Amino acid sequence: MRATLEIVEGDITDIAIDVIVNAANERLMPGAGVCGAIHHAAGPRLAEVCAAIGHCPPGEARITPGFDLPARHVIHTVGPVWHGGTRGEPILLAACYRNSLVLAREAGCRGIAFPAIATGIFGYPPEAAARVAVTTCRAEANAHALPSRIVFVCFGREMTGIYRKLLG
């Protein structure tokens, strides 16, 4: 594996890294949870740039500056809404991670921090989502030199425990 995979328990908006990932909505507008926190910490210019981009379908990703965040960039990706796993949710969630890593590589980012995409209001079961995240990021780390540091930022002990179990 070329990249290191790490776990950090805390607030993704505090991470000093090249790029953080936003678990966004399709309109890329400020929302609840991690999306709202990122928009709040980045300042109003982030919402202006996102409004100009306009839309991001589930599984895809868009990159913007980080503005007032310690991260240089924000990658916005839209996870799938959980419907029991029967509507391609694992494929779409894996695409979120893969497409975010592609954008990070194209921007020359050495480090990327991910939240637990789709596990909030989109309802994806945390353990299933973490398995997709770790599996996808490991495969990408084995195939590419950048980013060389992949951080899973976990909000709370429960999510941290899930990732620790998966990463050993």
C-alpha positions as CSV (number, residue, x, y, z in Angstrom):
1,M,0.0,0.0,0.0
2,R,1.4,3.3,-1.0
3,A,-0.7,5.6,1.2
4,T,-1.2,5.4,4.9
5,L,-4.8,5.0,6.2
6,E,-5.4,6.7,9.5
7,I,-8.3,7.3,11.9
8,V,-8.9,10.6,13.8
9,E,-11.7,11.2,16.2
10,G,-12.9,14.8,16.0
11,D,-14.2,17.6,13.8
12,I,-13.2,17.4,10.2
13,T,-13.2,21.2,10.0
14,D,-10.2,21.4,12.3
15,I,-8.0,19.1,10.3
16,A,-5.0,20.8,8.7
17,I,-4.6,18.8,5.5
18,D,-4.7,19.5,1.7
19,V,-8.3,18.5,1.2
20,I,-11.3,17.6,3.3
21,V,-14.4,15.8,1.9
22,N,-17.8,17.2,2.4
23,A,-20.8,14.8,2.6
24,A,-22.8,17.1,0.4
25,N,-26.4,17.3,-0.9
26,E,-27.1,17.3,-4.6
27,R,-27.5,21.1,-4.7
28,L,-24.2,21.6,-2.9
29,M,-25.9,24.0,-0.5
30,P,-25.2,24.3,3.3
31,G,-27.1,21.6,5.1
32,A,-27.1,19.7,8.4
33,G,-24.4,17.6,9.9
34,V,-20.9,17.6,8.4
35,C,-22.1,19.6,5.4
36,G,-23.4,22.5,7.6
37,A,-20.3,22.4,9.7
38,I,-18.0,22.6,6.7
39,H,-19.9,25.5,5.2
40,H,-20.0,27.4,8.5
41,A,-16.3,27.0,9.1
42,A,-15.3,27.8,5.4
43,G,-17.3,31.0,5.4
44,P,-19.9,32.4,2.9
45,R,-17.6,32.3,-0.1
46,L,-17.9,28.5,-0.1
47,A,-21.7,28.7,-0.6
48,E,-21.2,31.2,-3.4
49,V,-18.8,28.9,-5.3
50,C,-21.1,25.9,-4.7
51,A,-24.1,27.8,-6.0
52,A,-22.1,28.6,-9.2
53,I,-21.3,24.9,-9.6
54,G,-25.0,24.1,-9.1
55,H,-25.4,20.4,-8.9
56,C,-23.6,17.1,-8.1
57,P,-25.4,13.8,-8.6
58,P,-24.9,10.9,-6.1
59,G,-21.5,9.2,-6.5
60,E,-19.9,12.2,-8.2
61,A,-17.6,14.8,-6.7
62,R,-16.7,18.5,-7.2
63,I,-13.7,20.4,-5.8
64,T,-13.6,24.0,-4.4
65,P,-11.2,26.1,-2.4
66,G,-11.3,25.6,1.3
67,F,-11.5,29.4,2.0
68,D,-11.4,29.9,5.8
69,L,-10.8,26.2,6.6
70,P,-7.3,24.9,7.5
71,A,-7.7,22.6,4.4
72,R,-6.7,24.1,1.0
73,H,-9.6,22.4,-0.8
74,V,-13.0,20.9,-0.2
75,I,-14.2,18.0,-2.3
76,H,-18.0,17.8,-2.2
77,T,-19.5,14.3,-2.9
78,V,-23.1,13.1,-2.6
79,G,-23.6,9.8,-1.0
80,P,-26.6,7.6,-1.7
81,V,-29.7,7.6,0.4
82,W,-30.0,4.1,2.0
83,H,-32.9,2.0,0.7
84,G,-31.8,-1.3,2.2
85,G,-28.9,-1.8,-0.2
86,T,-31.1,-2.8,-3.2
87,R,-30.7,0.3,-5.3
88,G,-27.0,0.3,-6.0
89,E,-26.0,2.1,-2.7
90,P,-22.7,0.3,-2.2
91,I,-21.6,1.1,-5.8
92,L,-22.6,4.7,-5.5
93,L,-20.9,5.0,-2.1
94,A,-17.7,3.5,-3.5
95,A,-17.8,6.0,-6.3
96,C,-18.0,8.8,-3.8
97,Y,-14.6,7.7,-2.3
98,R,-13.0,6.9,-5.7
99,N,-14.1,10.1,-7.4
100,S,-12.9,12.2,-4.4
101,L,-9.5,10.5,-4.5
102,V,-9.3,11.1,-8.3
103,L,-10.0,14.9,-7.8
104,A,-7.4,15.0,-4.9
105,R,-4.8,13.4,-7.2
106,E,-5.6,15.8,-10.0
107,A,-5.1,18.7,-7.6
108,G,-1.8,17.3,-6.4
109,C,-3.1,16.7,-2.9
110,R,-0.9,14.6,-0.6
111,G,-3.5,14.3,2.2
112,I,-7.2,13.8,2.2
113,A,-9.7,13.6,5.1
114,F,-13.0,11.8,4.7
115,P,-16.1,11.9,7.0
116,A,-18.4,8.9,7.2
117,I,-20.2,9.7,4.0
118,A,-24.0,9.0,3.8
119,T,-24.2,7.8,7.4
120,G,-26.2,10.8,8.7
121,I,-29.5,11.9,7.3
122,F,-29.0,9.6,4.3
123,G,-29.3,6.7,6.6
124,Y,-26.5,4.4,5.4
125,P,-25.7,1.9,8.2
126,P,-22.3,2.9,9.7
127,E,-20.6,-0.5,9.6
128,A,-21.6,-1.1,6.0
129,A,-20.5,2.4,5.0
130,A,-17.2,2.0,6.8
131,R,-16.5,-1.3,5.0
132,V,-17.1,0.4,1.6
133,A,-14.9,3.3,2.6
134,V,-12.0,1.2,3.8
135,T,-12.2,-1.3,0.9
136,T,-12.3,1.4,-1.7
137,C,-9.6,3.6,-0.2
138,R,-7.3,0.6,0.3
139,A,-7.7,-0.4,-3.4
140,E,-7.0,3.2,-4.5
141,A,-4.0,3.5,-2.1
142,N,-2.5,0.3,-3.6
143,A,-3.0,1.6,-7.2
144,H,-1.8,5.2,-6.9
145,A,1.0,7.2,-5.2
146,L,-1.3,10.2,-4.3
147,P,-2.8,11.0,-2.0
148,S,-0.2,9.5,0.3
149,R,-2.3,10.1,3.4
150,I,-5.9,9.1,3.8
151,V,-7.6,10.0,7.0
152,F,-11.0,8.8,8.2
153,V,-12.3,11.5,10.5
154,C,-14.8,10.0,12.9
155,F,-17.3,12.0,14.9
156,G,-17.8,10.1,18.1
157,R,-16.5,6.9,19.8
158,E,-19.0,4.6,18.0
159,M,-17.8,5.5,14.5
160,T,-14.1,5.5,15.7
161,G,-14.5,2.0,17.0
162,I,-16.0,0.8,13.7
163,Y,-13.1,2.1,11.7
164,R,-10.5,0.9,14.2
165,K,-11.9,-2.6,13.9
166,L,-11.8,-2.5,10.1
167,L,-8.3,-1.1,10.0
168,G,-6.9,-3.4,12.6
